[in-house]
Every structure is written in C-alpha cells, then in structure tokens.
Amino acid sequence: MPTPSAHQFTESAPFEIFMAQAAPAAGNPLFTFGFLALMILVFYFLLIRPQSKRRKEHAALVSSLSIGDEVVTMGGLLGKITKVEDDYVRLQVAKSVEFRVQKHAVNATLPKDTIKSLDQS
C-alpha cells in the first residue's frame, strides 16, 4: 500500500478545517423565534400596511367619482367624466370621442380645467 505524500495532506487540510468550522452550533430557540417575529414585523410595516393603505385610498377615490371630474386612467388617458354607472364611467377625451372604462382603471383625479390648460399649451 503506498504511503500518502505530504502534498495529499496539504490539499485536504483546508477542506477539513472548513468542515470543522461549519458545524452547526446549537442556537437559543428564543433568539430564533425573536428573529422570526422581527422579520414578520418588518414585512408588515414595509409591505402589507402601505399596500392596504393605498388600496383604501383608491377605493375612496373610485367611490367619489362624479360627473365633471377630470381624471387620468392607469393607461394614461386624460378625460372628463360624462356619465357614472355602477362599474364604469364614460370619459370624454375629445369633443365627440367618449370611452367607457372601468372605475377601478381610474388612477387619479386632476384639478379642474387641467385638460383645458394642456390643450392651450
């Protein structure tokens, strides 16, 4: 049986040292649960809460739409509301051009006469 050379020992030595250091340490379960609770709080305050706030604001915007409001849709259409139905609104985008869009597609309301000022410029 051949004897191992010094070169073979030096190649495997870093791997053995790494494996000895990578052994899992028994952690404190309280620390683990605390870290999990912290992550849940971070997700709540950074993701869930702001999204629900935006959803409530958009629902209030959709419910307050009325005839004469100037709005922007999510697709970028600017128009004036000429008719409000249950789930749809009619937008006048030019003198004799109207579109029917879903209420939830309305992204924002504009100040009065915004469209008129854009047409003049």
C-alpha positions in Angstrom: 0.0 0.0 0.0 1.5 3.4 -1.0 2.2 5.9 1.7 0.4 9.3 1.4 2.7 12.1 0.3 2.9 15.5 2.1 1.1 17.0 -1.0 -2.0 15.0 -0.3 -2.3 16.2 3.2 -2.0 19.8 2.3 -4.7 19.6 -0.3 -7.3 18.1 2.1 -6.3 20.2 5.1 -8.3 23.4 4.2 -11.4 21.3 3.5 -11.2 19.6 6.9 -10.7 22.9 8.6 -13.7 24.3 6.8 -15.9 21.4 7.7 -14.8 21.6 11.4 -15.8 25.3 11.4 -19.1 24.8 9.5 -20.6 22.5 12.2 -23.9 24.0 13.3 -24.0 25.4 16.8 -27.0 24.8 18.9 -28.8 28.1 18.9 -31.1 29.6 21.5 -34.7 28.9 20.4 -35.8 32.2 22.0 -33.4 34.0 19.6 -34.8 32.1 16.7 -38.4 32.9 17.5 -37.4 36.5 18.1 -35.8 36.8 14.8 -38.8 35.3 13.1 -41.1 37.8 14.8 -38.8 40.6 13.8 -39.0 39.5 10.2 -42.8 39.3 10.3 -43.0 42.9 11.7 -40.6 44.2 9.0 -42.8 42.6 6.3 -45.9 44.0 7.9 -44.7 47.6 8.2 -42.8 47.7 4.9 -45.1 45.7 2.6 -48.5 44.9 3.9 -49.5 48.1 5.7 -48.6 50.5 2.9 -50.4 48.3 0.3 -53.6 48.2 2.3 -53.4 52.0 2.8 -53.1 52.5 -1.0 -56.0 50.1 -1.6 -58.2 52.1 0.8 -57.3 55.4 -0.8 -58.0 54.0 -4.3 -61.4 52.7 -3.1 -62.3 56.1 -1.7 -61.2 57.7 -5.0 -63.4 55.3 -7.0 -66.4 55.8 -4.8 -66.1 59.6 -5.0 -66.1 59.8 -8.8 -68.7 62.2 -10.2 -69.7 63.8 -13.4 -67.4 66.6 -14.4 -64.3 65.3 -12.7 -61.1 65.3 -14.8 -59.2 62.0 -14.4 -56.2 60.0 -15.5 -56.6 56.3 -16.1 -54.0 53.7 -15.4 -53.4 53.5 -19.2 -52.6 57.3 -19.3 -55.8 58.5 -20.8 -56.9 62.0 -19.7 -60.6 62.7 -19.8 -63.6 64.3 -18.3 -66.3 62.1 -16.7 -69.6 62.5 -18.6 -71.6 59.6 -17.0 -71.1 57.4 -14.0 -72.5 53.9 -14.0 -72.2 51.0 -11.4 -68.9 49.7 -12.5 -68.0 52.0 -15.4 -67.5 55.7 -16.2 -67.7 57.4 -19.6 -64.7 59.7 -20.3 -64.8 62.4 -22.9 -61.3 62.6 -24.3 -62.1 64.8 -27.3 -65.1 66.8 -28.5 -67.1 63.9 -29.8 -65.0 61.0 -28.6 -66.0 59.1 -25.4 -64.6 55.9 -23.9 -66.2 53.6 -21.4 -63.7 52.5 -18.8 -63.9 50.6 -15.5 -64.0 52.7 -12.4 -61.0 50.8 -11.0 -59.0 51.9 -14.0 -59.1 55.5 -12.9 -55.8 56.3 -11.3 -56.1 59.9 -10.1 -58.4 62.9 -10.3 -57.0 66.1 -11.7 -57.6 69.7 -10.6 -60.4 71.5 -12.6 -59.5 72.8 -16.0 -56.3 70.8 -16.2 -57.3 69.4 -19.6 -58.2 72.8 -20.9 -54.8 74.2 -19.9 -53.0 71.3 -21.5 -54.9 71.9 -24.8 -53.9 75.5 -24.8 -50.2 74.8 -24.4 
